[in-house]
Amino acid sequence: MSLERKDEHDHKGWMESRELTPVESVYLTVLIWLDKRLRVVDYLEILEDLYYKVNMQMPKSHTEQYNLDNKFWYWYPLYALGSFSTVAYIVAAISGALLGFYYAPAAAAADGSPTVAYDSVLLIMGQLNLGYFLRSVHRWAAQIMVAAVFLHMLRVYFTGAYKEPRELNWLIGIVLISLTLVFGYTGYLLPWSQLSFWAGQIGVEMSLSIPLIGEWVAQLMFGGFTLSQATLQRMYILHVFFLPFITTAIIAVHIGIVWMQGIAEPH
């Protein structure tokens, strides 16, 4: 007598009765294996049911309500700005991770040389194979992301897509554009060049101008009232560790809400 659990749905027989490609066979085999152990299909059905219940409560879009699917073709490029900024973010993240193998977040070396960070940037730009290209991709992806996010917010505002029931996603979008600007500022300081130094000094002065908590903010964000190794270290940790995880999580929530609510056409 076999102790092996009986396959109630006869998955193997069902798969043999179908003409499946090798990719489909591997996919279904893995899915069935996981489902027997983790009940994957049950949870997918719960998520599907939840999606339809939530989506049915959302008001119809203008194109659905008035059958205008062929009338808004001229808006379509503006509705790709969110996806465009996400792609730019992914490109910047991948290129930035590759740059991290060669970048050294040190303001000065023990032998007294001016700046290790700037020297590492010169090495990337001048000696590393395709280093100039890699840094240019990272820089342009970051600038394109800032522009795309800003234009995306303008499109949402002028088409009325921030209105009920999408107010929460509008607020999340404001948080995302703020994080994007912080991304740009921290990355601008990392080369530790003259431009970076004076941009950092402006940041210190702006922090000190905050009423009551200005000195505390300057100490926390810049490590003091003048730029130092602590400043560069803080910018590096923010740019490489904190901001990517926080931004990626919020982007996932933002896209998830758009997926549930659907696209809002112009009001």
VEXSELUM-430505 format. One line per 5 residues: number of its first residue (from 1); for each residue x, y negated, z of N, C-alpha, C. Coordinates in nm, 2 decimals, always signed. Example, Ala and Ser with C-alpha at 12.3 -4.5 7.8 and 13.67 -1.06 7.14 Angstrom:
1) +1.32:+0.57:+0.78:+1.23:+0.45:+0.78:+1.32:+0.33:+0.78  +1.28:+0.22:+0.71:+1.37:+0.11:+0.71:+1.29:+0.00:+0.79
! end
This chain:
1) +0.08:+0.12:+0.00:+0.00:+0.00:+0.00:+0.09:-0.13:+0.00  +0.06:-0.22:-0.09:+0.15:-0.34:-0.10:+0.10:-0.44:+0.00  +0.20:-0.51:+0.06:+0.16:-0.62:+0.15:+0.16:-0.75:+0.08  +0.19:-0.75:-0.05:+0.20:-0.88:-0.12:+0.06:-0.94:-0.13  +0.05:-1.07:-0.11:-0.08:-1.14:-0.11:-0.13:-1.14:-0.25
6) -0.26:-1.10:-0.26:-0.33:-1.09:-0.39:-0.35:-1.23:-0.45  -0.32:-1.25:-0.57:-0.35:-1.37:-0.64:-0.49:-1.38:-0.68  -0.57:-1.45:-0.60:-0.72:-1.46:-0.63:-0.76:-1.51:-0.76  -0.67:-1.60:-0.81:-0.71:-1.67:-0.94:-0.64:-1.61:-1.06  -0.55:-1.50:-1.03:-0.48:-1.43:-1.14:-0.41:-1.53:-1.23
11) -0.32:-1.61:-1.17:-0.25:-1.72:-1.25:-0.16:-1.65:-1.36  -0.10:-1.54:-1.32:-0.01:-1.48:-1.42:-0.09:-1.43:-1.54  -0.21:-1.37:-1.52:-0.29:-1.32:-1.63:-0.34:-1.44:-1.71  -0.37:-1.55:-1.65:-0.42:-1.67:-1.72:-0.31:-1.73:-1.81  -0.19:-1.73:-1.75:-0.08:-1.79:-1.83:-0.05:-1.70:-1.95
16) -0.06:-1.57:-1.93:-0.03:-1.48:-2.04:-0.13:-1.49:-2.15  -0.25:-1.53:-2.12:-0.36:-1.54:-2.22:-0.35:-1.67:-2.30  -0.26:-1.76:-2.26:-0.25:-1.88:-2.33:-0.12:-1.89:-2.41  -0.12:-1.96:-2.52:+0.00:-1.98:-2.59:+0.07:-2.10:-2.54  +0.16:-2.09:-2.45:+0.23:-2.20:-2.38:+0.37:-2.21:-2.43
21) +0.41:-2.33:-2.44:+0.55:-2.36:-2.48:+0.64:-2.33:-2.35  +0.77:-2.31:-2.38:+0.86:-2.28:-2.26:+0.85:-2.39:-2.15  +0.84:-2.52:-2.20:+0.83:-2.63:-2.10:+0.71:-2.62:-2.02  +0.59:-2.59:-2.08:+0.47:-2.57:-2.01:+0.47:-2.45:-1.92  +0.53:-2.34:-1.96:+0.54:-2.23:-1.87:+0.62:-2.25:-1.75
26) +0.74:-2.32:-1.76:+0.82:-2.36:-1.65:+0.74:-2.45:-1.55  +0.68:-2.55:-1.61:+0.60:-2.65:-1.53:+0.49:-2.58:-1.45  +0.41:-2.49:-1.52:+0.30:-2.43:-1.45:+0.35:-2.33:-1.34  +0.46:-2.26:-1.37:+0.52:-2.17:-1.28:+0.57:-2.24:-1.15  +0.63:-2.35:-1.17:+0.68:-2.43:-1.05:+0.56:-2.48:-0.98
31) +0.46:-2.53:-1.05:+0.34:-2.59:-0.98:+0.27:-2.48:-0.90  +0.25:-2.36:-0.96:+0.18:-2.25:-0.89:+0.26:-2.21:-0.77  +0.40:-2.20:-0.78:+0.48:-2.16:-0.67:+0.47:-2.26:-0.55  +0.47:-2.39:-0.59:+0.45:-2.50:-0.48:+0.31:-2.49:-0.42  +0.21:-2.47:-0.51:+0.08:-2.47:-0.46:+0.05:-2.36:-0.36
36) +0.11:-2.24:-0.38:+0.09:-2.13:-0.29:+0.15:-2.16:-0.15  +0.25:-2.25:-0.15:+0.32:-2.28:-0.02:+0.28:-2.41:+0.04  +0.25:-2.51:-0.04:+0.22:-2.65:+0.01:+0.08:-2.70:-0.03  +0.00:-2.62:-0.09:-0.14:-2.66:-0.13:-0.13:-2.79:-0.21  -0.04:-2.80:-0.31:-0.03:-2.92:-0.39:-0.16:-2.96:-0.46
41) -0.22:-2.86:-0.52:-0.34:-2.89:-0.60:-0.45:-2.95:-0.51  -0.47:-2.89:-0.39:-0.57:-2.94:-0.30:-0.55:-3.09:-0.27  -0.42:-3.13:-0.25:-0.40:-3.27:-0.22:-0.41:-3.36:-0.34  -0.38:-3.30:-0.46:-0.40:-3.38:-0.58:-0.55:-3.40:-0.61  -0.63:-3.30:-0.57:-0.78:-3.32:-0.59:-0.83:-3.42:-0.49
46) -0.78:-3.42:-0.37:-0.82:-3.53:-0.27:-0.79:-3.67:-0.32  -0.66:-3.68:-0.38:-0.62:-3.81:-0.43:-0.71:-3.85:-0.55  -0.74:-3.75:-0.64:-0.82:-3.78:-0.75:-0.96:-3.83:-0.71  -1.02:-3.75:-0.61:-1.15:-3.79:-0.56:-1.15:-3.93:-0.50  -1.04:-3.96:-0.43:-1.03:-4.09:-0.36:-1.02:-4.20:-0.47
51) -0.94:-4.17:-0.57:-0.93:-4.27:-0.68:-1.06:-4.31:-0.74  -1.14:-4.20:-0.78:-1.26:-4.23:-0.85:-1.36:-4.30:-0.76  -1.36:-4.26:-0.63:-1.45:-4.33:-0.53:-1.42:-4.47:-0.52  -1.29:-4.50:-0.51:-1.25:-4.64:-0.50:-1.27:-4.72:-0.63  -1.24:-4.66:-0.74:-1.25:-4.72:-0.87:-1.39:-4.75:-0.90
56) -1.49:-4.67:-0.86:-1.63:-4.69:-0.89:-1.68:-4.81:-0.82  -1.62:-4.85:-0.71:-1.67:-4.96:-0.63:-1.61:-5.09:-0.69  -1.52:-5.09:-0.78:-1.46:-5.21:-0.83:-1.55:-5.27:-0.94  -1.56:-5.40:-0.95:-1.65:-5.46:-1.06:-1.59:-5.43:-1.19  -1.67:-5.42:-1.29:-1.63:-5.40:-1.43:-1.55:-5.52:-1.47
61) -1.45:-5.50:-1.56:-1.37:-5.61:-1.61:-1.46:-5.68:-1.72  -1.41:-5.80:-1.76:-1.49:-5.87:-1.86:-1.50:-5.80:-1.99  -1.39:-5.73:-2.03:-1.40:-5.66:-2.16:-1.49:-5.54:-2.15  -1.50:-5.48:-2.03:-1.60:-5.37:-2.02:-1.74:-5.42:-2.01  -1.76:-5.53:-1.94:-1.90:-5.57:-1.91:-1.96:-5.63:-2.04
66) -1.88:-5.70:-2.12:-1.93:-5.76:-2.24:-1.89:-5.70:-2.37  -1.82:-5.58:-2.36:-1.78:-5.51:-2.48:-1.69:-5.60:-2.57  -1.59:-5.65:-2.51:-1.50:-5.75:-2.58:-1.36:-5.69:-2.60  -1.35:-5.55:-2.61:-1.22:-5.49:-2.62:-1.13:-5.54:-2.73  -1.20:-5.59:-2.84:-1.12:-5.64:-2.96:-1.11:-5.79:-2.96
71) -1.14:-5.86:-2.85:-1.14:-6.00:-2.85:-1.02:-6.06:-2.78  -0.95:-5.98:-2.70:-0.84:-6.03:-2.62:-0.70:-5.99:-2.66  -0.69:-5.96:-2.79:-0.56:-5.91:-2.84:-0.45:-6.01:-2.82  -0.49:-6.14:-2.82:-0.38:-6.25:-2.81:-0.33:-6.26:-2.66  -0.40:-6.20:-2.57:-0.36:-6.20:-2.43:-0.26:-6.08:-2.40
76) -0.25:-5.98:-2.48:-0.18:-5.86:-2.45:-0.03:-5.88:-2.41  +0.04:-5.96:-2.48:+0.18:-5.99:-2.44:+0.19:-6.04:-2.30  +0.10:-6.13:-2.26:+0.11:-6.18:-2.12:+0.08:-6.07:-2.02  +0.00:-5.97:-2.06:-0.03:-5.86:-1.96:+0.08:-5.76:-1.95  +0.19:-5.78:-2.03:+0.31:-5.69:-2.02:+0.42:-5.75:-1.93
81) +0.40:-5.87:-1.88:+0.50:-5.93:-1.80:+0.53:-5.86:-1.67  +0.43:-5.80:-1.61:+0.46:-5.72:-1.49:+0.54:-5.60:-1.51  +0.51:-5.53:-1.62:+0.59:-5.41:-1.66:+0.73:-5.45:-1.70  +0.74:-5.57:-1.77:+0.87:-5.62:-1.82:+0.96:-5.65:-1.70  +0.90:-5.71:-1.60:+0.98:-5.75:-1.48:+1.02:-5.62:-1.40
86) +0.94:-5.52:-1.40:+0.97:-5.39:-1.34:+1.09:-5.32:-1.41  +1.08:-5.32:-1.54:+1.19:-5.26:-1.62:+1.32:-5.34:-1.59  +1.31:-5.47:-1.59:+1.43:-5.55:-1.56:+1.49:-5.52:-1.42  +1.40:-5.50:-1.33:+1.44:-5.47:-1.19:+1.52:-5.33:-1.19  +1.47:-5.23:-1.27:+1.53:-5.10:-1.27:+1.67:-5.11:-1.34
91) +1.68:-5.19:-1.45:+1.81:-5.21:-1.51:+1.91:-5.28:-1.42  +1.86:-5.38:-1.35:+1.95:-5.45:-1.26:+1.99:-5.36:-1.14  +1.90:-5.27:-1.10:+1.94:-5.18:-0.99:+2.04:-5.08:-1.03  +2.02:-5.02:-1.15:+2.12:-4.92:-1.20:+2.26:-4.98:-1.23  +2.26:-5.10:-1.30:+2.38:-5.16:-1.33:+2.45:-5.21:-1.20
96) +2.37:-5.26:-1.10:+2.43:-5.31:-0.98:+2.49:-5.20:-0.90  +2.43:-5.08:-0.90:+2.48:-4.96:-0.83:+2.62:-4.92:-0.89  +2.63:-4.93:-1.02:+2.76:-4.90:-1.09:+2.86:-5.00:-1.06  +2.82:-5.13:-1.05:+2.92:-5.23:-1.01:+2.97:-5.21:-0.87  +2.88:-5.16:-0.79:+2.92:-5.14:-0.65:+3.04:-5.04:-0.63
101) +3.07:-4.96:-0.73:+3.19:-4.87:-0.72:+3.32:-4.95:-0.72  +3.32:-5.07:-0.78:+3.44:-5.15:-0.80:+3.44:-5.28:-0.72  +3.33:-5.32:-0.67:+3.32:-5.45:-0.60:+3.37:-5.43:-0.45  +3.44:-5.52:-0.40:+3.49:-5.52:-0.26:+3.44:-5.64:-0.19  +3.35:-5.63:-0.09:+3.29:-5.74:-0.02:+3.38:-5.80:+0.09
106) +3.49:-5.85:+0.05:+3.59:-5.90:+0.15:+3.63:-6.04:+0.11  +3.62:-6.14:+0.20:+3.65:-6.28:+0.17:+3.80:-6.30:+0.16  +3.88:-6.23:+0.24:+4.02:-6.25:+0.23:+4.09:-6.12:+0.27  +4.21:-6.10:+0.21:+4.29:-5.98:+0.25:+4.38:-6.01:+0.36  +4.44:-5.90:+0.42:+4.53:-5.91:+0.53:+4.65:-5.98:+0.50
111) +4.69:-5.97:+0.37:+4.82:-6.04:+0.33:+4.80:-6.19:+0.29  +4.68:-6.24:+0.31:+4.66:-6.38:+0.29:+4.62:-6.42:+0.15  +4.60:-6.32:+0.06:+4.55:-6.36:-0.07:+4.41:-6.42:-0.07  +4.38:-6.51:-0.16:+4.26:-6.60:-0.15:+4.13:-6.52:-0.12  +4.09:-6.43:-0.21:+3.97:-6.37:-0.19:+3.96:-6.23:-0.26
116) +3.94:-6.13:-0.19:+3.94:-5.99:-0.25:+3.81:-5.98:-0.33  +3.70:-6.03:-0.29:+3.57:-6.02:-0.36:+3.59:-6.08:-0.51  +3.65:-6.20:-0.52:+3.66:-6.26:-0.65:+3.76:-6.18:-0.73  +3.87:-6.13:-0.67:+3.96:-6.05:-0.75:+3.90:-5.92:-0.80  +3.81:-5.86:-0.72:+3.74:-5.74:-0.77:+3.65:-5.77:-0.89
121) +3.59:-5.89:-0.89:+3.50:-5.93:-1.00:+3.59:-5.96:-1.12  +3.71:-6.02:-1.10:+3.80:-6.03:-1.22:+3.85:-5.90:-1.27  +3.87:-5.80:-1.18:+3.91:-5.67:-1.23:+3.80:-5.61:-1.31  +3.67:-5.62:-1.27:+3.56:-5.57:-1.34:+3.55:-5.63:-1.48  +3.56:-5.76:-1.48:+3.54:-5.84:-1.60:+3.66:-5.82:-1.70
126) +3.78:-5.81:-1.65:+3.90:-5.81:-1.74:+3.97:-5.68:-1.76  +3.96:-5.58:-1.67:+4.04:-5.46:-1.68:+3.96:-5.33:-1.69  +3.84:-5.33:-1.63:+3.75:-5.21:-1.63:+3.69:-5.20:-1.77  +3.70:-5.07:-1.82:+3.64:-5.04:-1.95:+3.49:-5.07:-1.94  +3.44:-5.15:-2.04:+3.30:-5.19:-2.04:+3.25:-5.27:-1.92
131) +3.35:-5.31:-1.84:+3.31:-5.39:-1.72:+3.24:-5.52:-1.75  +3.29:-5.59:-1.85:+3.23:-5.72:-1.89:+3.09:-5.69:-1.93  +3.07:-5.59:-2.01:+2.93:-5.56:-2.05:+2.84:-5.52:-1.94  +2.89:-5.44:-1.84:+2.81:-5.39:-1.73:+2.77:-5.51:-1.64  +2.86:-5.60:-1.61:+2.83:-5.72:-1.53:+2.73:-5.81:-1.61
136) +2.75:-5.82:-1.74:+2.66:-5.91:-1.81:+2.52:-5.85:-1.82  +2.51:-5.71:-1.83:+2.38:-5.65:-1.82:+2.31:-5.68:-1.69  +2.39:-5.66:-1.58:+2.33:-5.69:-1.45:+2.28:-5.83:-1.43  +2.37:-5.92:-1.48:+2.33:-6.06:-1.46:+2.21:-6.10:-1.55  +2.21:-6.06:-1.67:+2.10:-6.09:-1.76:+1.97:-6.02:-1.71
141) +1.98:-5.90:-1.67:+1.86:-5.83:-1.61:+1.80:-5.91:-1.49  +1.89:-5.96:-1.41:+1.84:-6.03:-1.29:+1.77:-6.16:-1.33  +1.83:-6.23:-1.43:+1.77:-6.36:-1.47:+1.64:-6.34:-1.55  +1.64:-6.23:-1.63:+1.51:-6.20:-1.70:+1.40:-6.16:-1.60  +1.44:-6.09:-1.49:+1.34:-6.05:-1.39:+1.28:-6.17:-1.32
146) +1.37:-6.27:-1.29:+1.32:-6.39:-1.22:+1.22:-6.46:-1.32  +1.26:-6.48:-1.44:+1.17:-6.55:-1.54:+1.04:-6.47:-1.56  +1.05:-6.34:-1.57:+0.93:-6.25:-1.60:+0.84:-6.26:-1.48  +0.89:-6.25:-1.36:+0.80:-6.25:-1.24:+0.74:-6.39:-1.23  +0.81:-6.50:-1.26:+0.75:-6.63:-1.25:+0.64:-6.65:-1.35
151) +0.66:-6.60:-1.48:+0.56:-6.61:-1.58:+0.44:-6.52:-1.55  +0.47:-6.40:-1.49:+0.36:-6.31:-1.45:+0.27:-6.38:-1.35  +0.33:-6.45:-1.25:+0.25:-6.51:-1.15:+0.17:-6.63:-1.22  +0.22:-6.70:-1.31:+0.15:-6.80:-1.38:+0.03:-6.74:-1.46  +0.05:-6.63:-1.52:-0.05:-6.56:-1.60:-0.17:-6.52:-1.50
156) -0.13:-6.46:-1.39:-0.23:-6.42:-1.29:-0.31:-6.54:-1.24  -0.24:-6.65:-1.22:-0.31:-6.77:-1.17:-0.41:-6.83:-1.28  -0.36:-6.85:-1.40:-0.44:-6.92:-1.50:-0.55:-6.84:-1.56  -0.54:-6.70:-1.54:-0.65:-6.62:-1.59:-0.74:-6.58:-1.48  -0.72:-6.63:-1.36:-0.81:-6.60:-1.25:-0.80:-6.46:-1.19
161) -0.69:-6.39:-1.22:-0.68:-6.25:-1.17:-0.65:-6.24:-1.02  -0.63:-6.35:-0.95:-0.61:-6.35:-0.81:-0.74:-6.35:-0.73  -0.85:-6.36:-0.80:-0.98:-6.37:-0.73:-1.03:-6.23:-0.68  -1.13:-6.23:-0.60:-1.19:-6.11:-0.54:-1.22:-6.01:-0.65  -1.18:-5.88:-0.63:-1.12:-5.82:-0.51:-0.97:-5.80:-0.51
166) -0.90:-5.89:-0.58:-0.76:-5.87:-0.60:-0.67:-5.97:-0.52  -0.73:-6.03:-0.41:-0.66:-6.13:-0.33:-0.53:-6.07:-0.27  -0.55:-5.94:-0.22:-0.44:-5.88:-0.15:-0.32:-5.86:-0.24  -0.34:-5.82:-0.36:-0.23:-5.80:-0.46:-0.17:-5.93:-0.50  -0.25:-6.04:-0.50:-0.19:-6.17:-0.52:-0.09:-6.21:-0.41
171) -0.13:-6.18:-0.29:-0.04:-6.21:-0.17:+0.09:-6.12:-0.18  +0.07:-6.00:-0.22:+0.18:-5.91:-0.23:+0.27:-5.96:-0.35  +0.21:-6.01:-0.45:+0.29:-6.07:-0.56:+0.37:-6.19:-0.51  +0.32:-6.27:-0.43:+0.39:-6.39:-0.37:+0.51:-6.34:-0.29  +0.49:-6.23:-0.21:+0.60:-6.17:-0.14:+0.71:-6.12:-0.23
176) +0.67:-6.06:-0.34:+0.76:-6.01:-0.44:+0.84:-6.12:-0.51  +0.78:-6.23:-0.55:+0.86:-6.33:-0.61:+0.95:-6.40:-0.52  +0.91:-6.40:-0.39:+1.01:-6.45:-0.28:+1.13:-6.36:-0.27  +1.10:-6.23:-0.27:+1.21:-6.14:-0.26:+1.30:-6.14:-0.38  +1.24:-6.17:-0.49:+1.32:-6.18:-0.62:+1.42:-6.30:-0.61
181) +1.37:-6.41:-0.56:+1.45:-6.53:-0.54:+1.57:-6.50:-0.44  +1.53:-6.43:-0.33:+1.64:-6.40:-0.23:+1.74:-6.30:-0.30  +1.69:-6.21:-0.38:+1.78:-6.12:-0.45:+1.88:-6.20:-0.53  +1.83:-6.30:-0.61:+1.91:-6.38:-0.69:+2.01:-6.47:-0.61  +1.97:-6.52:-0.50:+2.06:-6.60:-0.42:+2.17:-6.52:-0.36
186) +2.14:-6.41:-0.30:+2.24:-6.32:-0.24:+2.34:-6.27:-0.34  +2.29:-6.23:-0.46:+2.38:-6.19:-0.56:+2.47:-6.30:-0.62  +2.42:-6.42:-0.62:+2.49:-6.54:-0.66:+2.61:-6.56:-0.57  +2.60:-6.53:-0.45:+2.71:-6.55:-0.35:+2.82:-6.44:-0.35  +2.78:-6.33:-0.40:+2.88:-6.21:-0.39:+3.01:-6.23:-0.46
191) +3.02:-6.30:-0.58:+3.15:-6.32:-0.65:+3.24:-6.40:-0.56  +3.19:-6.48:-0.47:+3.27:-6.56:-0.38:+3.36:-6.66:-0.46  +3.31:-6.71:-0.56:+3.38:-6.82:-0.64:+3.35:-6.95:-0.59  +3.40:-7.06:-0.65:+3.36:-7.19:-0.61:+3.21:-7.22:-0.62  +3.15:-7.17:-0.72:+3.00:-7.19:-0.73:+2.93:-7.12:-0.62
196) +2.98:-7.00:-0.59:+2.92:-6.92:-0.48:+2.94:-6.99:-0.35  +3.06:-7.04:-0.33:+3.09:-7.10:-0.20:+3.00:-7.22:-0.17  +2.99:-7.31:-0.27:+2.91:-7.43:-0.25:+2.76:-7.40:-0.25  +2.71:-7.30:-0.32:+2.58:-7.25:-0.31:+2.55:-7.20:-0.17  +2.65:-7.13:-0.11:+2.63:-7.08:+0.02:+2.63:-7.19:+0.12
201) +2.71:-7.30:+0.10:+2.71:-7.41:+0.19:+2.58:-7.49:+0.19  +2.52:-7.50:+0.07:+2.39:-7.56:+0.06:+2.29:-7.48:+0.14  +2.30:-7.34:+0.13:+2.21:-7.26:+0.21:+2.22:-7.28:+0.36  +2.35:-7.29:+0.41:+2.37:-7.32:+0.55:+2.31:-7.45:+0.59  +2.32:-7.56:+0.51:+2.27:-7.69:+0.54:+2.11:-7.68:+0.54
206) +2.06:-7.61:+0.45:+1.91:-7.59:+0.44:+1.86:-7.52:+0.57  +1.94:-7.42:+0.61:+1.90:-7.35:+0.73:+1.90:-7.44:+0.85  +2.01:-7.52:+0.86:+2.02:-7.61:+0.98:+1.91:-7.72:+0.98  +1.85:-7.75:+0.86:+1.75:-7.85:+0.86:+1.62:-7.80:+0.91  +1.60:-7.67:+0.93:+1.47:-7.62:+0.98:+1.45:-7.66:+1.13
211) +1.34:-7.72:+1.16:+1.32:-7.77:+1.30:+1.32:-7.66:+1.40  +1.38:-7.68:+1.51:+1.38:-7.59:+1.63:+1.47:-7.47:+1.61  +1.45:-7.39:+1.51:+1.52:-7.26:+1.49:+1.63:-7.27:+1.39  +1.66:-7.39:+1.34:+1.76:-7.40:+1.23:+1.90:-7.34:+1.26  +1.95:-7.36:+1.38:+2.08:-7.31:+1.42:+2.07:-7.16:+1.43
216) +1.96:-7.11:+1.49:+1.94:-6.96:+1.50:+1.94:-6.89:+1.36  +1.87:-6.96:+1.27:+1.86:-6.90:+1.13:+2.00:-6.90:+1.06  +2.07:-7.01:+1.08:+2.20:-7.02:+1.02:+2.30:-6.91:+1.08  +2.29:-6.89:+1.21:+2.37:-6.79:+1.27:+2.33:-6.65:+1.22  +2.20:-6.62:+1.21:+2.16:-6.49:+1.16:+2.19:-6.47:+1.02
221) +2.16:-6.56:+0.93:+2.17:-6.54:+0.79:+2.32:-6.56:+0.73  +2.39:-6.65:+0.79:+2.52:-6.69:+0.74:+2.64:-6.66:+0.83  +2.60:-6.61:+0.95:+2.71:-6.58:+1.05:+2.77:-6.70:+1.11  +2.71:-6.82:+1.10:+2.77:-6.94:+1.16:+2.73:-7.06:+1.08  +2.80:-7.17:+1.11:+2.77:-7.30:+1.05:+2.86:-7.33:+0.93
226) +2.96:-7.24:+0.91:+3.05:-7.25:+0.80:+3.06:-7.11:+0.74  +3.10:-7.11:+0.61:+3.11:-6.98:+0.54:+3.23:-6.90:+0.58  +3.22:-6.77:+0.60:+3.33:-6.69:+0.64:+3.31:-6.55:+0.59  +3.39:-6.45:+0.64:+3.37:-6.31:+0.60:+3.24:-6.26:+0.65  +3.19:-6.31:+0.76:+3.06:-6.27:+0.81:+2.95:-6.31:+0.71
231) +2.96:-6.43:+0.65:+2.86:-6.47:+0.55:+2.86:-6.37:+0.43  +2.97:-6.34:+0.38:+2.98:-6.25:+0.26:+2.93:-6.11:+0.30  +2.96:-6.07:+0.42:+2.91:-5.94:+0.46:+2.76:-5.93:+0.48  +2.70:-6.04:+0.53:+2.56:-6.04:+0.54:+2.49:-6.05:+0.40  +2.54:-6.12:+0.31:+2.49:-6.13:+0.18:+2.49:-5.99:+0.11
236) +2.61:-5.93:+0.13:+2.62:-5.79:+0.06:+2.53:-5.69:+0.12  +2.51:-5.69:+0.25:+2.42:-5.60:+0.31:+2.27:-5.62:+0.27  +2.24:-5.75:+0.26:+2.10:-5.79:+0.22:+2.08:-5.75:+0.07  +2.18:-5.77:-0.01:+2.16:-5.75:-0.15:+2.16:-5.60:-0.19  +2.24:-5.53:-0.12:+2.26:-5.39:-0.16:+2.18:-5.29:-0.08
241) +2.15:-5.32:+0.05:+2.08:-5.22:+0.14:+1.94:-5.26:+0.17  +1.92:-5.38:+0.23:+1.78:-5.42:+0.27:+1.69:-5.45:+0.16  +1.72:-5.54:+0.07:+1.63:-5.59:-0.03:+1.59:-5.48:-0.13  +1.68:-5.39:-0.18:+1.63:-5.29:-0.27:+1.53:-5.19:-0.21  +1.54:-5.15:-0.09:+1.45:-5.06:-0.03:+1.31:-5.13:-0.01
246) +1.32:-5.25:+0.05:+1.20:-5.32:+0.08:+1.12:-5.36:-0.05  +1.20:-5.41:-0.15:+1.14:-5.45:-0.28:+1.08:-5.33:-0.35  +1.15:-5.22:-0.36:+1.10:-5.10:-0.43:+0.97:-5.05:-0.36  +0.96:-5.05:-0.23:+0.84:-5.00:-0.16:+0.72:-5.10:-0.19  +0.75:-5.23:-0.19:+0.64:-5.32:-0.22:+0.59:-5.32:-0.36
251) +0.69:-5.30:-0.45:+0.65:-5.28:-0.59:+0.56:-5.16:-0.61  +0.60:-5.05:-0.55:+0.52:-4.93:-0.56:+0.37:-4.95:-0.51  +0.36:-5.03:-0.40:+0.23:-5.06:-0.34:+0.15:-5.15:-0.44  +0.22:-5.25:-0.50:+0.17:-5.34:-0.59:+0.11:-5.27:-0.72  +0.19:-5.18:-0.77:+0.15:-5.11:-0.89:+0.04:-5.01:-0.86
256) +0.04:-4.95:-0.74:-0.06:-4.86:-0.70:-0.20:-4.93:-0.69  -0.20:-5.06:-0.64:-0.32:-5.13:-0.63:-0.37:-5.17:-0.77  -0.28:-5.21:-0.86:-0.32:-5.24:-0.99:-0.38:-5.11:-1.06  -0.33:-5.00:-1.03:-0.38:-4.87:-1.09:-0.52:-4.84:-1.04  -0.54:-4.87:-0.91:-0.67:-4.84:-0.85:-0.78:-4.94:-0.90
261) -0.74:-5.07:-0.91:-0.84:-5.17:-0.94:-0.85:-5.20:-1.09  -0.75:-5.16:-1.17:-0.76:-5.19:-1.31:-0.71:-5.33:-1.34  -0.69:-5.36:-1.47:-0.64:-5.49:-1.51:-0.76:-5.59:-1.51  -0.73:-5.71:-1.46:-0.83:-5.82:-1.46:-0.81:-5.91:-1.59  -0.91:-5.91:-1.67:-0.90:-6.00:-1.79:-0.93:-6.14:-1.75
266) -0.90:-6.24:-1.84:-0.92:-6.38:-1.81:-1.06:-6.41:-1.76  -1.07:-6.49:-1.66:-1.20:-6.54:-1.61:-1.23:-6.67:-1.68
! end
